[in-house]
Amino acid sequence: FGQLREDAVRLNLAYDQDGLYLAISDQKKIDGLENNDWQLIFPAGEKKEDRRFVCSLDQNGNLKQSDTLKWEVKAQETKDAGATLEAKIPWSSLGLENPAEGQKLRVKILRGSLREGVPLLGWGDSKVRGEGAMAEIILGGNEGTVRLSRIGNPSQCRLDLEAQIAGKTAKGHMDVFLQPSVLKEYYDPKTMPGTRSFTGKEIYHKKEFTGGALRFKESFDDADVNSMLIRIVDADGRLMYQSQRQFIANLPIVSTVKTLPGHERVEIQADVSQYRPSKKSKLTGRVRLFDPAGKEIKKAVIAGFPSPVQKVDVSMKGLPEGKILVRTTLYENNQEVFTHESSFVMMETRPDWIVHPAGAERRVTNDFIPLTLKQDDKAFVIGMWGREYRYAKDSLLPSGIVSQTRQLLARPAEFRFSSGKEDSKSGSIPIRILEQSPDRIRFVLQKRYDRFMVSTENTIEFDGMQWTTITIKPLKNRSSLEKVSLEFPLVPDNSTLIHRNYCGVSSKQFSGKTPDRWNSGFAPIVWIGNEYVGHCFFIETPAGLQIQDSARFYEVERTDRETLLRVNFVDQKITLDKPITFSFGWFATPSRPLPENWLSWAYYGRPGEEYKGTEFQVLLNDRCFDESNQFLHEAHPWKWFTDQAKIAHESGRHFLKYTSTHYLSFYKNWTKDALDQKKS
């Protein structure tokens, strides 16, 4: 679907009193005349099987013997392995007598194999039964017809339809419907072609035409749109052309806006990784900023795209308060391709801490290395210090996790869901990189099933932390789900220990040897590993979970082959009329270099003492709080922390800040003192 192909099958029809004549030029490779069949299918009335006539040929292009089909056929292969076919079909063999001028026939003409699994191609929808999926032939008629030259490329969010209107009809209109869901009534011209989607959004265009030519150009910037219906009708409302397709929308250019107040600038990233320009084309871009009243206030030029993502820096100086609209336009050979809109808000007042540079820099800190991304035909691999995360081309979750040269996964991690019916995979969409920098990589993965589209948006940072938002989008209204879970099958030798941290949410934490069978209610963190490596899963909130058995949010099953960590999001039947999302994170440990004797460390000192070991010291301990667990601001101001850190540094010791909810009681004073002293 897209530009009409030069190798499309061309069909010519004629008739006389004796029969119907077909002349077919098929430039597409056919894999031998004997392995293909031509079919004519006529409607047989409501609730009856369509009448099907099959023309089967031998390798020489001659019609095989048949008692019921009296076609006169001559076919031959062409030099490029295509085929031509001429056929005379007696009216009597079709059950028709004495055809008259003006008589209308509904017919579907297909070419392909009747073998299971081999697609049928042709004139009419090969997957839909009934008269609604058939084309109309008018014998001797001179009504208007449509000859389509091109359609455009909706998968790149662009329509560019060009057609010639032949015959006596020279007036009418074309309707284009775009929806983020499946169009159901797309072949019935008497009803509204298409039902409202679960989001309620629908993009509709209407183009009037007078004369013999019809041209329609339009772009859309809604990446959720995946269905399109085109209808061309004459002035009397007679349907002349109709086409419905589904596609995956990939915006030719996507702009991401980041405000960097500490540097008094706005960073705009223009991403063209999903655009496929023609050969020897030059891509350029332009960025324009508009104030809340719609007046252009700043602009910048992107001279080229040596890499798919280009950054544009715009100064914040002079930008008014309120919503700032950003329009990023892609040009190919100086011709406009697409404009993407994004926005950001300039705040009325900005507190001092916003413009303070502490923590604002995007950089890879000490002990870490920049992220790497390697791709081949089978997988892509993201690397960071001591670890690699591998994704197979058709996976939503990692197929391999390596830490310190040790493989953590016994087999690929899996996203599992059940709808009570068989949902087969019908295709995966290649990785879409949203951002790639030394300290962060963001990417999207998608997989299509019969009734659902499942996608994950992922962010991996330089310390190995991955944050994922998974979206399940129903392709049909009111689709049901019965189970949604994640499975991380871990190598047994690298999963002998387990730690569940309650973080003040659940009643207790659990640590120790990994049991053969174990389950737990919601907890923010579960780590499974051994003395050297491990896998840590974390999640912020139980909000949105659809689980009846609250004691089985986590499940662990340990065998000789693997230690399976299962995380359940849904364990009951739910009905979806809109997408649902779940967010979670994970990382492989260790996340940074470890001192040689780190296993001998003790974390806590005894109550009432400042514990100072030979390798490290704790900056916060029981002496920092009063009997009601309130932080002693006066006894331990910011200078106390900096002094303790200086002592640890000068003595060659590591220092640990015992972070807890107690921070809530002192962070305001701490931050104020830090800014006053310009400490970061």
C-alpha positions as CSV (number, residue, x, y, z in Angstrom):
1,F,0.0,0.0,0.0
2,G,1.4,3.3,-1.0
3,Q,2.6,4.4,-4.5
4,L,1.0,2.3,-7.2
5,R,3.5,-0.3,-8.3
6,E,4.7,-0.6,-11.9
7,D,4.4,-4.4,-11.6
8,A,0.7,-4.2,-10.7
9,V,-1.6,-6.6,-12.5
10,R,-3.3,-4.9,-15.4
11,L,-6.8,-6.1,-16.4
12,N,-8.8,-5.4,-19.6
13,L,-12.4,-6.5,-20.0
14,A,-14.6,-6.8,-23.1
15,Y,-17.8,-8.6,-24.0
16,D,-20.1,-9.7,-26.7
17,Q,-23.2,-11.9,-27.0
18,D,-21.0,-15.1,-26.7
19,G,-19.1,-14.3,-23.5
20,L,-16.9,-12.2,-21.3
21,Y,-13.3,-11.6,-22.4
22,L,-10.3,-11.1,-20.1
23,A,-6.8,-9.9,-21.0
24,I,-4.4,-9.9,-18.0
25,S,-0.8,-8.6,-17.9
26,D,0.8,-9.8,-14.7
27,Q,4.4,-8.5,-14.2
28,K,4.7,-10.0,-10.8
29,K,6.7,-13.2,-10.4
30,I,4.2,-16.1,-10.4
31,D,6.4,-19.1,-9.6
32,G,5.1,-21.1,-12.6
33,L,1.8,-21.1,-14.4
34,E,0.9,-24.5,-12.9
35,N,1.3,-23.1,-9.4
36,N,-1.2,-20.3,-9.8
37,D,-4.9,-20.1,-10.5
38,W,-7.2,-17.3,-11.8
39,Q,-10.5,-17.1,-10.1
40,L,-13.8,-15.3,-10.9
41,I,-16.2,-15.0,-7.9
42,F,-19.8,-13.9,-8.3
43,P,-22.3,-13.3,-5.4
44,A,-25.0,-15.9,-5.0
45,G,-27.3,-13.9,-2.8
46,E,-27.5,-13.4,1.0
47,K,-26.5,-16.2,3.3
48,K,-25.3,-18.3,0.3
49,E,-21.8,-19.3,-0.7
50,D,-20.3,-17.1,-3.4
51,R,-20.1,-18.8,-6.9
52,R,-16.5,-19.5,-7.6
53,F,-15.0,-20.4,-10.9
54,V,-11.4,-21.5,-10.9
55,C,-9.1,-21.5,-13.9
56,S,-6.2,-23.9,-13.3
57,L,-3.4,-24.2,-15.9
58,D,-0.7,-26.6,-16.7
59,Q,3.0,-25.6,-17.1
60,N,2.4,-24.8,-20.8
61,G,-0.4,-22.4,-20.0
62,N,-3.2,-24.7,-21.2
63,L,-6.5,-25.1,-19.3
64,K,-6.6,-28.3,-17.3
65,Q,-9.5,-30.6,-18.1
66,S,-12.8,-29.7,-16.4
67,D,-16.4,-30.7,-16.9
68,T,-17.9,-27.5,-15.6
69,L,-15.5,-24.8,-16.8
70,K,-15.6,-24.2,-20.6
71,W,-13.1,-21.4,-20.8
72,E,-11.0,-20.8,-23.9
73,V,-7.6,-19.8,-22.4
74,K,-4.1,-19.0,-23.6
75,A,-1.4,-18.1,-21.1
76,Q,2.3,-17.8,-21.2
77,E,5.1,-16.7,-18.9
78,T,7.1,-13.6,-19.7
79,K,10.8,-13.1,-19.7
80,D,10.7,-11.5,-16.2
81,A,8.8,-14.5,-14.8
82,G,5.5,-12.7,-14.9
83,A,2.6,-13.9,-17.1
84,T,0.0,-12.9,-19.7
85,L,-3.4,-14.5,-19.9
86,E,-6.3,-14.2,-22.4
87,A,-9.6,-15.9,-21.8
88,K,-13.0,-16.2,-23.3
89,I,-15.6,-17.1,-20.8
90,P,-19.0,-18.2,-22.2
91,W,-21.9,-16.6,-20.4
92,S,-23.5,-20.0,-20.1
93,S,-20.6,-21.2,-18.0
94,L,-21.3,-18.3,-15.6
95,G,-25.0,-19.1,-15.4
96,L,-25.9,-15.9,-17.4
97,E,-27.9,-15.6,-20.6
98,N,-28.4,-12.8,-23.1
99,P,-26.5,-10.0,-21.4
100,A,-27.9,-6.6,-22.2
101,E,-26.2,-3.2,-22.3
102,G,-26.3,-1.5,-19.0
103,Q,-26.5,-4.8,-17.1
104,K,-24.5,-4.7,-13.9
105,L,-22.3,-7.5,-12.6
106,R,-20.6,-7.8,-9.3
107,V,-17.4,-9.8,-9.5
108,K,-14.1,-10.5,-7.8
109,I,-11.1,-11.5,-9.9
110,L,-8.1,-13.1,-8.1
111,R,-4.8,-14.5,-9.0
112,G,-2.8,-16.9,-6.8
113,S,-2.7,-20.4,-5.4
114,L,-5.4,-22.3,-3.6
115,R,-2.7,-23.9,-1.4
116,E,-3.0,-23.0,2.2
117,G,-0.9,-20.0,3.4
118,V,-0.3,-18.6,-0.1
119,P,-1.8,-15.1,-0.5
120,L,-4.4,-14.4,-3.2
121,L,-3.9,-11.1,-5.1
122,G,-6.4,-9.3,-7.4
123,W,-9.4,-7.1,-8.0
124,G,-11.5,-7.1,-4.8
125,D,-10.7,-8.0,-1.2
126,S,-9.5,-11.6,-1.1
127,K,-10.2,-11.8,2.7
128,V,-13.8,-10.6,2.7
129,R,-16.8,-12.5,1.5
130,G,-20.0,-11.3,0.0
131,E,-21.1,-8.8,-2.6
132,G,-19.7,-5.9,-0.6
133,A,-16.1,-7.0,-1.3
134,M,-16.6,-7.1,-5.1
135,A,-16.1,-4.8,-8.0
136,E,-18.9,-3.7,-10.3
137,I,-18.9,-4.1,-14.0
138,I,-21.4,-2.3,-16.2
139,L,-21.8,-3.8,-19.6
140,G,-21.6,-1.1,-22.3
141,G,-21.9,1.6,-19.7
142,N,-20.4,5.0,-20.0
143,E,-20.6,6.0,-16.4
144,G,-17.7,7.7,-14.9
145,T,-14.7,5.6,-13.8
146,V,-11.6,6.3,-11.9
147,R,-8.0,5.6,-13.1
148,L,-5.7,5.9,-10.1
149,S,-2.1,7.1,-10.8
150,R,-0.9,7.3,-7.2
151,I,-2.1,7.3,-3.6
152,G,0.8,8.6,-1.6
153,N,2.3,7.0,1.5
154,P,0.1,7.1,4.6
155,S,2.7,5.1,6.6
156,Q,4.8,8.3,6.3
157,C,1.7,10.4,7.2
158,R,1.3,11.8,3.7
159,L,-1.5,11.4,1.2
160,D,-0.9,12.3,-2.4
161,L,-3.7,11.0,-4.5
162,E,-3.9,11.6,-8.2
163,A,-6.6,10.2,-10.5
164,Q,-8.2,10.7,-13.8
165,I,-12.0,10.7,-14.0
166,A,-13.1,9.1,-17.3
167,G,-16.6,8.8,-18.9
168,K,-19.5,11.3,-18.8
169,T,-19.2,11.9,-15.0
170,A,-17.1,15.0,-14.3
171,K,-18.4,16.1,-11.0
172,G,-18.4,14.6,-7.5
173,H,-16.2,14.4,-4.4
174,M,-13.7,12.3,-2.6
175,D,-14.0,11.4,1.1
176,V,-10.9,10.4,3.1
177,F,-11.4,8.9,6.6
178,L,-8.4,8.4,8.9
179,Q,-8.9,6.6,12.2
180,P,-6.8,5.1,15.0
181,S,-8.8,1.8,14.8
182,V,-10.1,-0.8,12.4
183,L,-12.8,0.5,10.0
184,K,-15.6,-2.1,10.0
185,E,-18.2,-1.0,7.5
186,Y,-15.8,0.0,4.8
187,Y,-17.5,-1.6,1.8
188,D,-21.0,-0.4,2.3
189,P,-21.5,2.9,0.5
190,K,-25.0,3.2,2.0
191,T,-23.9,3.6,5.6
192,M,-21.3,5.7,7.3
193,P,-18.0,4.1,6.2
194,G,-16.3,3.4,9.4
195,T,-17.2,3.3,13.1
196,R,-15.9,5.6,15.8
197,S,-12.7,4.5,17.3
198,F,-12.1,3.8,21.0
199,T,-10.4,7.2,21.3
200,G,-13.2,9.0,19.7
201,K,-10.8,10.7,17.2
202,E,-11.4,10.7,13.5
203,I,-9.7,12.7,10.8
204,Y,-12.0,13.5,7.8
205,H,-11.3,15.3,4.6
206,K,-13.6,16.0,1.7
207,K,-12.4,17.1,-1.8
208,E,-14.8,18.3,-4.5
209,F,-13.8,17.8,-8.1
210,T,-15.1,19.2,-11.4
211,G,-13.4,18.1,-14.6
212,G,-11.4,15.0,-15.5
213,A,-8.5,15.3,-13.0
214,L,-8.5,14.8,-9.3
215,R,-5.6,15.7,-7.0
216,F,-5.5,15.5,-3.2
217,K,-2.6,16.2,-1.0
218,E,-2.7,16.1,2.8
219,S,-0.5,15.3,5.8
220,F,-1.4,14.3,9.3
221,D,0.6,14.3,12.5
222,D,-1.2,11.7,14.6
223,A,1.0,8.7,15.0
224,D,-1.9,6.7,16.4
225,V,-3.8,6.7,13.1
226,N,-3.6,3.3,11.5
227,S,-6.6,2.9,9.2
228,M,-7.6,4.8,6.1
229,L,-10.7,4.7,3.8
230,I,-10.9,6.5,0.4
231,R,-14.2,6.8,-1.4
232,I,-14.8,8.6,-4.7
233,V,-18.4,9.2,-5.7
234,D,-20.0,11.1,-8.6
235,A,-22.5,13.9,-8.3
236,D,-25.4,11.4,-8.0
237,G,-23.7,9.6,-5.1
238,R,-22.7,6.6,-7.2
239,L,-19.6,4.9,-5.8
240,M,-16.8,4.9,-8.4
241,Y,-13.8,3.9,-6.3
242,Q,-13.2,2.7,-2.7
243,S,-10.1,1.5,-0.9
244,Q,-9.5,0.6,2.8
245,R,-6.2,-0.2,4.3
246,Q,-4.4,-0.4,7.6
247,F,-0.9,0.8,8.1
248,I,1.6,1.8,10.8
249,A,2.1,5.5,10.9
250,N,5.8,6.6,11.3
251,L,6.1,10.4,11.3
252,P,8.7,11.6,8.8
253,I,10.1,14.0,11.4
254,V,9.5,14.1,15.2
255,S,10.6,17.0,17.3
256,T,11.4,16.7,21.0
257,V,11.7,19.8,23.1
258,K,13.9,19.9,26.2
259,T,14.1,23.1,28.3
260,L,17.4,23.6,30.1
261,P,16.7,26.4,32.5
262,G,20.2,26.2,34.1
263,H,21.7,27.0,30.7
264,E,19.0,29.4,29.7
265,R,18.3,27.5,26.5
266,V,15.8,25.2,24.8
267,E,17.1,22.1,23.0
268,I,15.0,20.9,20.1
269,Q,15.8,17.4,18.7
270,A,14.7,16.7,15.1
271,D,14.5,13.0,14.4
272,V,14.0,11.7,10.8
273,S,15.0,8.1,11.5
274,Q,11.7,6.8,10.2
275,Y,11.7,8.7,6.9
276,R,12.9,6.9,3.8
277,P,14.0,9.5,1.2
278,S,14.7,8.7,-2.4
279,K,18.3,8.1,-3.4
280,K,20.6,11.1,-3.7
281,S,18.1,13.3,-1.9
282,K,19.2,16.1,0.4
283,L,17.2,16.5,3.6
284,T,17.1,19.9,5.4
285,G,14.9,21.3,8.1
286,R,13.6,24.5,9.7
287,V,12.5,25.2,13.3
288,R,10.1,28.0,14.1
289,L,8.8,29.1,17.5
290,F,5.5,30.9,18.0
291,D,4.2,32.8,21.0
292,P,0.8,32.2,22.6
293,A,-0.8,34.6,20.1
294,G,0.6,32.7,17.1
295,K,3.3,35.2,16.2
296,E,6.6,33.8,15.0
297,I,9.3,34.9,17.5
298,K,12.4,32.7,16.7
299,K,13.6,30.4,13.9
300,A,16.5,28.3,13.1
301,V,17.7,26.2,10.1
302,I,18.9,22.6,10.0
303,A,21.4,22.5,7.1
304,G,21.4,18.7,6.8
305,F,21.0,15.4,8.5
306,P,24.4,13.6,8.5
307,S,22.8,11.5,11.3
308,P,19.1,10.9,11.8
309,V,18.9,13.1,14.9
310,Q,19.9,16.7,14.8
311,K,19.9,19.2,17.7
312,V,19.0,22.9,17.6
313,D,19.7,25.2,20.5
314,V,17.5,28.2,21.0
315,S,18.1,30.9,23.7
316,M,15.4,31.4,26.3
317,K,16.1,35.1,26.3
318,G,13.2,37.1,24.9
319,L,10.7,34.3,25.1
320,P,7.3,35.4,26.5
321,E,5.5,33.6,29.3
322,G,2.9,31.0,28.4
323,K,2.7,28.1,25.8
324,I,5.4,28.3,23.1
325,L,4.5,26.4,19.9
326,V,7.4,24.7,18.0
327,R,7.0,23.7,14.4
328,T,9.7,21.6,12.9
329,T,9.6,21.2,9.1
330,L,11.4,18.6,7.0
331,Y,12.4,19.4,3.4
332,E,13.6,17.0,0.7
333,N,15.4,18.7,-2.1
334,N,13.9,22.0,-0.9
335,Q,10.4,20.5,-1.2
336,E,8.4,20.5,2.0
337,V,7.7,17.0,3.3
338,F,6.1,17.3,6.7
339,T,5.7,19.6,9.7
340,H,5.6,18.3,13.2
341,E,4.3,20.4,16.1
342,S,5.4,20.3,19.7
343,S,5.3,22.8,22.5
344,F,6.6,23.8,25.9
345,V,5.6,26.3,28.6
346,M,7.6,29.3,29.8
347,M,6.7,29.7,33.5
348,E,5.7,33.1,34.9
349,T,8.2,32.9,37.8
350,R,11.1,30.5,38.2
351,P,12.5,29.8,41.7
352,D,16.2,30.0,42.3
353,W,16.7,26.3,42.4
354,I,15.5,25.9,38.7
355,V,18.4,27.9,37.3
356,H,21.0,26.4,39.6
357,P,23.3,24.2,37.6
358,A,23.5,21.4,40.1
359,G,22.3,18.2,38.5
360,A,21.3,19.9,35.3
361,E,24.1,18.7,33.1
362,R,23.5,15.7,30.9
363,R,26.7,13.8,31.2
364,V,28.3,10.4,32.0
365,T,29.6,10.6,35.6
366,N,32.7,9.0,37.0
367,D,33.1,5.2,37.1
368,F,30.8,4.8,34.1
369,I,31.3,4.8,30.3
370,P,29.1,6.1,27.5
371,L,26.3,3.9,26.2
372,T,26.8,2.0,23.0
373,L,24.2,0.8,20.4
374,K,25.1,-2.0,18.0
375,Q,22.6,-3.5,15.4
376,D,22.6,-6.3,12.9
377,D,20.0,-8.2,11.0
378,K,19.0,-10.3,14.1
379,A,19.3,-8.1,17.1
380,F,20.4,-4.8,18.6
381,V,22.6,-4.6,21.7
382,I,22.9,-1.7,24.2
383,G,26.1,-1.7,26.2
384,M,27.2,0.1,29.3
385,W,29.8,-0.4,32.0
386,G,30.2,-4.2,32.6
387,R,26.8,-5.1,31.0
388,E,25.0,-5.6,27.7
389,Y,21.2,-5.7,27.1
390,R,20.3,-7.6,23.9
391,Y,17.0,-7.4,22.1
392,A,16.1,-9.8,19.3
393,K,14.4,-8.1,16.3
394,D,11.0,-9.5,17.1
395,S,11.1,-9.1,20.9
396,L,9.4,-6.6,23.3
397,L,11.7,-7.6,26.2
398,P,15.4,-8.4,26.3
399,S,16.5,-11.7,24.8
400,G,19.8,-11.6,26.7
401,I,21.2,-9.7,29.7
402,V,25.0,-10.0,30.4
403,S,26.6,-8.7,33.5
404,Q,30.4,-9.1,34.1
405,T,30.5,-11.6,31.1
406,R,27.8,-13.7,32.8
407,Q,24.5,-14.4,31.1
408,L,21.6,-13.7,33.4
409,L,18.7,-15.0,31.2
410,A,18.3,-18.7,30.6
411,R,16.1,-17.8,27.6
412,P,14.5,-14.6,26.3
413,A,12.3,-12.6,28.7
414,E,8.6,-12.7,27.6
415,F,5.6,-10.5,27.7
416,R,2.6,-12.7,28.1
417,F,-1.1,-12.0,27.8
418,S,-4.3,-14.1,27.3
419,S,-7.6,-13.0,25.9
420,G,-9.4,-16.3,26.1
421,K,-8.8,-16.8,22.4
422,E,-5.8,-17.5,20.3
423,D,-4.0,-14.3,19.5
424,S,-1.3,-15.0,16.9
425,K,1.5,-12.5,16.1
426,S,1.1,-10.8,12.8
427,G,4.3,-8.8,12.7
428,S,6.9,-6.8,14.5
429,I,7.9,-3.3,13.8
430,P,11.7,-2.6,13.8
431,I,13.2,-0.6,16.6
432,R,12.5,3.1,16.5
433,I,15.2,5.1,18.2
434,L,13.8,8.3,19.8
435,E,17.1,9.5,21.3
436,Q,20.7,8.3,21.4
437,S,23.3,10.1,23.4
438,P,26.2,9.0,25.6
439,D,24.1,9.1,28.8
440,R,20.7,8.0,27.5
441,I,19.0,5.9,24.8
442,R,15.3,6.0,24.2
443,F,13.6,3.6,21.8
444,V,10.2,2.1,20.9
445,L,9.3,-1.5,20.1
446,Q,6.0,-2.7,18.7
447,K,4.4,-6.0,18.0
448,R,1.0,-6.6,16.3
449,Y,-1.4,-9.4,17.3
450,D,-4.8,-10.3,15.8
451,R,-6.7,-8.1,18.2
452,F,-4.1,-6.0,20.0
453,M,-1.1,-3.7,19.3
454,V,1.5,-4.0,22.0
455,S,4.3,-1.4,22.3
456,T,7.0,-0.5,24.7
457,E,8.7,2.9,25.2
458,N,12.1,2.3,26.8
459,T,14.7,4.6,28.4
460,I,18.2,3.2,29.3
461,E,20.6,5.4,31.2
462,F,24.3,5.2,31.5
463,D,24.2,3.3,34.9
464,G,22.2,0.5,33.2
465,M,18.8,1.5,34.6
466,Q,16.0,0.8,32.1
467,W,12.5,2.3,32.5
468,T,9.7,0.8,30.3
469,T,6.1,1.8,29.7
470,I,4.2,-1.0,28.0
471,T,0.9,-0.1,26.2
472,I,-1.7,-2.6,25.1
473,K,-4.0,-1.1,22.5
474,P,-7.1,-3.0,21.4
475,L,-7.7,-3.1,17.6
476,K,-11.3,-3.9,18.1
477,N,-13.7,-2.2,20.4
478,R,-14.4,-4.0,23.7
479,S,-11.7,-6.6,23.4
480,S,-11.1,-8.7,26.5
481,L,-8.0,-9.7,28.4
482,E,-7.7,-12.4,31.1
483,K,-4.0,-12.3,32.0
484,V,-1.0,-9.9,31.5
485,S,2.4,-10.7,33.0
486,L,6.1,-10.4,32.5
487,E,8.5,-13.3,32.8
488,F,12.2,-13.1,33.4
489,P,13.8,-16.7,33.3
490,L,17.1,-16.4,35.0
491,V,20.1,-18.8,34.9
492,P,20.0,-21.0,38.1
493,D,23.6,-20.4,39.1
494,N,23.2,-16.7,38.9
495,S,19.9,-16.5,40.8
496,T,20.6,-18.3,44.2
497,L,19.7,-15.3,46.4
498,I,16.7,-13.1,46.6
499,H,15.9,-9.7,48.2
500,R,12.5,-8.1,48.4
501,N,12.6,-4.5,49.7
502,Y,9.4,-3.3,51.2
503,C,10.4,0.4,51.1
504,G,7.7,1.3,53.6
505,V,4.9,-0.1,51.4
506,S,4.5,-3.7,52.4
507,S,4.6,-5.3,55.8
508,K,8.1,-6.8,55.8
509,Q,11.0,-7.5,53.6
510,F,12.4,-10.8,52.6
511,S,16.0,-11.8,52.0
512,G,17.9,-15.0,51.7
513,K,18.3,-18.1,49.6
514,T,16.0,-18.2,46.6
515,P,13.1,-20.6,47.4
516,D,11.9,-23.3,44.9
517,R,8.4,-21.7,45.1
518,W,7.8,-18.2,46.3
519,N,5.1,-15.5,45.9
520,S,4.6,-12.0,47.2
521,G,2.2,-9.1,47.1
522,F,3.2,-5.7,45.7
523,A,6.7,-4.5,46.7
524,P,8.7,-1.8,44.9
525,I,11.8,-3.8,44.5
526,V,12.7,-7.5,44.0
527,W,16.4,-8.5,43.3
528,I,17.5,-12.0,42.4
529,G,21.1,-12.9,41.9
530,N,24.2,-14.3,43.5
531,E,27.3,-12.9,45.2
532,Y,28.5,-11.4,42.0
533,V,25.7,-10.5,39.6
534,G,21.9,-10.1,39.7
535,H,18.7,-8.8,38.1
536,C,16.7,-6.0,39.9
537,F,13.1,-5.4,39.0
538,F,11.4,-2.3,40.4
539,I,8.0,-0.6,40.1
540,E,6.7,2.7,41.5
541,T,3.1,2.0,42.4
542,P,0.3,-0.6,42.4
543,A,-2.1,1.8,40.8
544,G,-3.6,0.4,37.6
545,L,-3.0,-3.2,38.5
546,Q,-5.9,-5.6,37.8
547,I,-5.1,-8.5,40.1
548,Q,-7.6,-10.4,42.4
549,D,-4.9,-12.5,44.1
550,S,-3.0,-9.7,45.8
551,A,-0.5,-12.2,47.3
552,R,0.7,-13.1,43.8
553,F,2.0,-9.9,42.3
554,Y,5.4,-11.6,42.2
555,E,5.9,-15.3,41.7
556,V,9.1,-17.3,41.6
557,E,9.5,-20.9,40.4
558,R,13.0,-22.4,40.6
559,T,14.0,-25.5,38.6
560,D,17.2,-27.1,37.4
561,R,16.8,-25.2,34.1
562,E,15.8,-21.7,35.3
563,T,14.6,-19.4,38.1
564,L,11.5,-17.8,36.7
565,L,10.5,-14.4,38.0
566,R,6.9,-13.7,37.0
567,V,5.3,-10.2,37.5
568,N,1.5,-10.2,37.2
569,F,-0.3,-7.1,36.1
570,V,-3.7,-8.6,35.2
571,D,-5.1,-11.9,36.6
572,Q,-8.9,-11.4,35.9
573,K,-11.0,-10.8,32.9
574,I,-11.2,-7.2,31.9
575,T,-12.7,-5.4,28.8
576,L,-10.7,-2.8,27.0
577,D,-12.3,0.1,25.1
578,K,-9.1,2.1,25.3
579,P,-5.4,1.4,25.7
580,I,-3.9,0.4,29.1
581,T,-0.4,1.1,30.2
582,F,2.0,-0.3,32.9
583,S,5.3,1.2,33.8
584,F,8.2,-0.6,35.5
585,G,12.0,-0.7,35.5
586,W,14.9,-3.1,35.9
587,F,18.7,-3.2,35.7
588,A,21.5,-5.7,35.9
589,T,23.9,-5.6,38.9
590,P,26.5,-4.6,39.7
591,S,26.0,-1.2,38.2
592,R,29.5,0.2,38.8
593,P,33.0,-1.1,39.7
594,L,33.2,-2.6,43.2
595,P,36.1,-2.4,45.6
596,E,38.0,-5.7,46.1
597,N,36.9,-6.2,49.7
598,W,33.4,-4.9,49.4
599,L,31.9,-8.1,50.9
600,S,33.5,-7.3,54.2
601,W,31.7,-4.0,54.6
602,A,29.2,-3.4,57.4
603,Y,26.5,-0.8,56.6
604,Y,25.0,0.3,60.0
605,G,26.8,1.5,63.1
606,R,25.4,0.8,66.5
607,P,22.8,3.3,67.8
608,G,24.3,6.5,69.1
609,E,27.6,6.1,67.4
610,E,29.1,7.5,64.2
611,Y,30.4,4.4,62.5
612,K,33.7,5.0,60.8
613,G,35.1,1.8,59.2
614,T,38.4,1.5,57.4
615,E,36.8,1.6,54.0
616,F,33.8,3.9,54.4
617,Q,31.7,5.9,56.8
618,V,28.0,6.6,57.0
619,L,27.0,10.3,56.9
620,L,23.6,9.8,58.4
621,N,23.0,7.6,61.4
622,D,20.9,7.5,64.5
623,R,22.7,10.5,66.0
624,C,21.2,12.7,63.3
625,F,17.6,12.3,64.5
626,D,15.7,13.0,67.7
627,E,13.5,10.5,69.6
628,S,10.5,11.3,67.2
629,N,12.7,10.6,64.1
630,Q,12.9,14.3,63.2
631,F,16.2,15.4,61.6
632,L,18.3,17.7,63.9
633,H,18.7,20.7,61.6
634,E,20.6,22.8,64.1
635,A,23.0,20.1,65.2
636,H,23.7,19.0,61.6
637,P,23.4,21.8,59.1
638,W,24.7,21.5,55.5
639,K,28.2,22.3,56.6
640,W,28.2,19.2,58.8
641,F,27.6,17.1,55.7
642,T,30.3,18.7,53.7
643,D,32.8,18.4,56.6
644,Q,32.0,14.7,56.9
645,A,32.4,14.2,53.2
646,K,35.7,16.0,53.3
647,I,37.0,13.8,56.1
648,A,36.0,10.7,54.2
649,H,37.7,11.9,51.0
650,E,40.9,12.9,52.7
651,S,41.2,9.6,54.5
652,G,40.5,7.6,51.3
653,R,37.2,6.2,52.4
654,H,34.0,5.9,50.5
655,F,31.0,7.6,52.1
656,L,27.3,6.6,52.1
657,K,24.3,8.9,52.6
658,Y,21.6,6.9,54.3
659,T,18.6,8.1,52.3
660,S,15.2,7.6,53.6
661,T,11.9,9.5,54.2
662,H,13.7,11.5,56.8
663,Y,14.9,13.6,53.9
664,L,11.4,15.1,53.7
665,S,11.9,16.8,57.0
666,F,15.2,18.6,56.2
667,Y,15.6,18.9,52.4
668,K,14.4,22.5,52.4
669,N,17.0,23.7,54.8
670,W,19.6,21.5,53.2
671,T,18.9,22.9,49.7
672,K,18.8,26.5,51.0
673,D,22.1,26.2,52.7
674,A,23.6,24.5,49.7
675,L,22.5,27.3,47.4
676,D,23.7,30.0,49.8
677,Q,27.1,28.4,49.9
678,K,27.0,27.5,46.2
679,K,27.6,23.9,47.0
680,S,26.5,21.2,44.5
